[in-house]
Amino acid sequence: MSSTTDKIKGYANEALGNVKAGVGRIVGSEKMEFEGRAQAMKGEAQKVVGEAKDIAADTYDAAEDAVHEASDTVRRSGLKDKVTGVANEAIGKTKQAIGRGIGDAGLEAEGKAQEVAGDVQRAVGTAKSKI
């Protein structure tokens, strides 16, 4: 059920329940009065459910907007490029050291290339943050 449907049914049950409770009081039927009060309480609960659904939907929408905004901010700030660039530089330096240590010129060259690529990526991130 939608929040609007819950609220409409809630108002209807509350009104009908109050009428039923009133009729029960007038005719002296405790059972009818009790059933009317129960129906009115059910209506109140339905209205609360409808309101809760509205609040949940609004909260979800606000959270979704905040996530998109934060993602856009990180993307525009160049932070991701900066962090990835620093990581690639560090990995590249490590590969170079290992390549030198074990005498693998290919690994050493691969490490140097990754270090340079990381440096460029970090520079791109820095440039983005200044735009």
Buried (B, 14 or more C-beta within 10 A) or exposed (E): EEBEEBBBBBBEBBEBBBEBBEEBBEEEBEEBBEBBBBBBEBBBBBBEBBBEBBEEEEEEEEEEEEEEEEEEEEEEBBBBBBBBBBBBBEBBBEBBEEBEEEEBEEBBEBBBBBBEBBBBBBBBBEEBEEE
